[in-house]
Amino acid sequence: MDFEWLSTYQSYFLPALQTTLALLLYSGVLGFALAIAVGFARVSTNPLIALPSLAFTNTIRGTPLLVQIYVLYYGLGMLFAEYPAVRDSFLWEYLRDGFWYVVLALAVSVGAYVGEVIRGGLRGVPKGELEAASALGMPWGLMVRRIWLPRALQILLPSLAGETVLLLKSTALASTVAVMDVLGAANFVRTQTLRTYEPLLVTAALYLVLALLIEWGFRRIGRRLPTHRPL
């Protein structure tokens, strides 16, 4: 194997790595906020809330992520392009960029998958803790912020680490809609150098390092969290 090309094309990988990290950050933050809402909706006893959230998670988890990206990028993108008012607005700079469609698709996917994970965590919190908070007169919103959600996230921390790594790997689909992420940079280098495996190996190494850093970060968070000991 020959990696001499790396000195010439390494400048393509740095901005591509920044794009991948931006995809991970934006979609992770938006998706996690959506997942919290979905998780609480899934444990709701109100069918007007629980049934739509169930339909949402089943639809998103039951269809390929790549198809969802295509629907948003080619469907919404072409729809927006048909309206001159949209093309002439300041929003067109963002609406014509595949980056934001990928962010939206990934965030929706995170909302569905992690929402189900959070649902399990919410149901895993001992009812006695919630009943004690209610007996003390704690308002529902405060109980959610102080007890229910934090305890659920503490239980789910290892699962959330795995979901974040899966999200990182899902960002590689951005290259299918002309977003120059790490895999997109590798494909560009492959066409320029006619090297098949070496650029892919560099890409795999970058994803591996990022995945290890994510897992290390979650382990650090887990060690800093107080351990719950039942009375």
C-alpha positions, 0 to 999 in steps of 0.5 A, a space after each residue: 500500500 502507498 500513502 504518499 498521496 496523503 501529503 498532497 490531499 490531507 488538506 481535503 480531510 481537515 475541512 471534511 472532518 469539521 463537516 462531519 463533526 458539525 453534522 454530529 453536533 447539530 443533529 445530535 443536539 436537535 435530535 436529543 431535544 426531539 428524543 426527550 419530547 418523543 420519550 415523554 409522549 410515548 409514556 403518556 397515558 393520553 392516546 392523542 399524544 401517545 399514538 402519534 408519537 408511536 406512529 412517528 417512531 414506527 415510521 422513522 425506524 421502519 424506513 431506511 435513513 438514506 431514503 429519508 435523506 433523499 426525500 428531504 433533499 430531492 423532495 423538499 429541495 426541489 419544492 423550495 426551488 419552484 418558488 421564486 420568493 424562497 429562492 430570493 430570500 436569505 433562507 435560500 443559502 441554507 435551503 439549497 445546501 445539502 448539509 442542512 437536509 442531512 442534519 434534519 434527517 439525522 435529527 429526526 432519526 435520532 428523535 425516533 431511535 433515542 426517543 424509544 431508548 428514553 421511553 425505556 429509561 423513564 419507565 425504569 425510574 422507580 415509581 417510589 421516587 416519583 411518588 415521594 416527589 409528588 407527595 412532597 408537593 413538587 410540581 410536575 415540571 420540577 419533578 421532571 427536571 430534578 428527578 425523572 429525566 436525570 435519573 432516566 438519563 443516568 440509567 441510559 448513559 451507556 445506551 446513549 454512548 452507543 447511539 451517539 457512535 451510531 449517529 457518527 457513522 450515519 453522518 457518512 451518508 451525507 456524501 450521497 447528497 454532495 456534502 463533503 464530509 470525511 467519506 466524501 473527501 475519501 471518494 474524491 481522493 479515490 477518483 483523483 489518485 485511483 487508489 481504492 483502499 488507502 483513502 478508505 482506510 484513512 477514513 475508517 481510522 478517523 471514524 474509529 478515533 472519533 468513536 473511541 473519543 465519544 465512548 471515552 467522553 461518556 465514560 468520563 461523564 458516567 464516573 462524575 455522576 453520583 451513584 444512586 443508592 436505594 435506601 
